[in-house]
């Protein structure tokens, strides 16, 4: 049974698990519950274990993929699905009158199933060396498992046949007519072997002795349905409270069914009596009893799924439950039993990681022009999350059982392991840019207008590269991953031009040494971000193309002479490099015009200054001349006065 169930799960891959995850809701009331019920029945019928289905559900609820109300209808359906094995084993009751009926008996086709399965396994093993025989090996596991199951049942029946004549054996089964003893026996047997299908199968084999009656079979089947909860309860240990409620709903379902049937059947039996209780049962009768128990109780309880969820919430309260790292709880170890879902959860966490990286890039580059100390707290918080993601994801992906993954999922797991480090390094270089921005602010560094424009061009190109890279991974887009590579080449060219222009500005005195150090730090960080983005894109192209000859680490994954690649190069050159060069030329012309006007203004100022000086000199000369005339006039007057006095004296 284990071999058959495991092979069925491998063959279905992640598809069966994704069905459980996605198809349990509906906008119409009640439809979602019916879909969940049907899916639980179908999935359990395939993997032959309601315990395995319910443990899957516990993992989904624990990781937040499903809600409790979505999981409970699936639990009810899984109980019915667990009866499929008994229905298959009833084929042993077929008569042997015709050749067709004889071939349908398990004892007849069991050897054929094992033989065909063995042949398919050999073929699959040979093809597996060429990476194409995995499905054949899974199919062979199903056939060999089913054949061995039937062969084992037939062998068990043959061993039990001599017990027909044993009086002590008949007396033992008569004691099971006591409901308490019968239920306890079924419960213990199922709890020990951890499978109600197996315990019911053993009862079917024992029915070949003719000693098993309805009176002894009914309580054993009721007990077996309670005993199968033991595996579920063990599986819920360590889960969160929501997941424990799923396990509790499974237990309550079977306890409710047991109480209902015990009350109804034995009330009738001890009052009116049930004549058939003394009749012996065969495999088909036991299979029908097992089916009836689970079908009737699921039909009764299905409309009350919400009430069951409320009841489990009252029993298991979540007052004191605290979830510290909400994102990391999605990588639950219980999901490792469903590798496809576990890998999907890893992909989802990497998407969150990419969002945090992009957020840090925008904040860090923004600090270069508008520094804000408060933004560093958010940067540090995101960086801590990114670093933790790298460690947690790497450890979790390694734990996933690759033997149970499809070829595409194995490729996804390899790509994740190869690129997680690139994600983390991009986050580190974003922090480097932020620290450079802090130094620029602390040292009062001022970039020239040309230098700042050039840095912005490179930052814009890098931001587009990050957006294309993460979008390519998220949407499995080869085209977007392809577009990253020519853009990366343009970023390298931008770095070369920016540094060359800076040297020219140093010689003319437009830029200083401190500004140059900061500029080199920023361009180096941007270039490293683009380098890791190209690495992610190369791994994505390798994975999406499914071409195993491509080597993203040691060789080229695309043809650089490809027409599309050349056109993209031209487009990015025009968008970033030509645009930057044209901007610089325009600024140079503006500077020339500005210089020309400045010279004119200076000349005019000098001319005006000279004119003012001349006027001032002329005024000074006039004043001097006026003073001279005045002095002369005074002298003449004095001379006249002296001359007159002399004349008067002489006359006197």
Secondary structure, 3 states (H helix, E strand, C coil): CHHHHHHHHHHHCHHHHHHHHHCCCCCCCCHHHHHHHHHHHHHHHHHCCHHHHHHHHHHHHHCCCCCHHHHHHHHHHHHHHCCHHHHHHHHHHCCCCCHHHHHHCHHHHHHHHHHHHHHHHHHHHHHHCCCCCHHHHHHHHHHHHHHHHHHHHHHHHHHHHHHHHCHHHHHHHHHCCCHHHHHHHHHHHHHHHCCHHHHHHHHHHHHHHCCCEHHHHHHHHHHHHHHCHHHHHHHCCCCCHHHHHHHHHHHHHHHHHHHHHHHHHHHHHHHCCCHHHHCECCHHHHHHHHHHHHHHHHHHHHCCHHHHHHHHHHHCCCCCCCCCCCCHHHCCHHHHHCHHHHHHHHHHHHHHHHHHHHHHHHHHHHHHHCCCCCHHHHHHHHHHHHHHHHHHHHHHHHHCCHHHCCHHHHHHHHHHHHHHHHHHHHHHHHHHHHHHHHHHHHCCCCCCHHHHHHHHHHHHHHHHHHHHHHHHHHHCCHHHHHHHHHHHHHHHHHHHHHHHHHHHHHHHCCCCHHHHHHHHHHHHHHHHHHHHHHHHHHHHHHHHHCCCCCCCCCCCCCCCCCHHHHHHHHHHHHHHHHHHHHHHHHHHHHHHHHHHHHHHHHHHHHHHHHHHHHHHHHHHHHHHHHHHHHHHHHHHHHHHHHHHHHHHHHHC
